[in-house]
Amino acid sequence: MKGVFYLGSPIQNKNTQVDFLKHRLNMFIDVLDAIEPEDTDLEDIDRLIAMLDEMESKCREFNNREGSESV
C-alpha cells in the first residue's frame, strides 16, 4: 500500500483494509506521542476522539461490506 489510499472508492480487498487501518492507527499513535500533556487542551482531546471515531466507523464499514459480499 505504501502511503497510497483510495480516496472516494471503496476498499474491497481485506488485506488493503487491514493496511488502511494500520496506517490510521499509526497516525493516531504519532499524534498521541507528539502531544505534550502540560500543553494539551480540550481541542486536542477532541481531535483524538474524532480520530478514534473515524477508525471505528471504518471498521464497521469494512465489516458491513464483508457481510454483504457473503450473501
Number of C-alpha atoms within 10 A of each C-alpha: 10 7 7 7 14 10 7 6 7 11 16 12 11 12 11 14 17 13 16 21 16 13 16 16 15 12 13 18 12 11 14 14 10 9 13 9 9 6 7 10 11 8 9 14 13 11 13 16 13 12 17 15 12 13 18 13 12 15 15 12 14 19 13 11 14 14 10 9 9 6 5
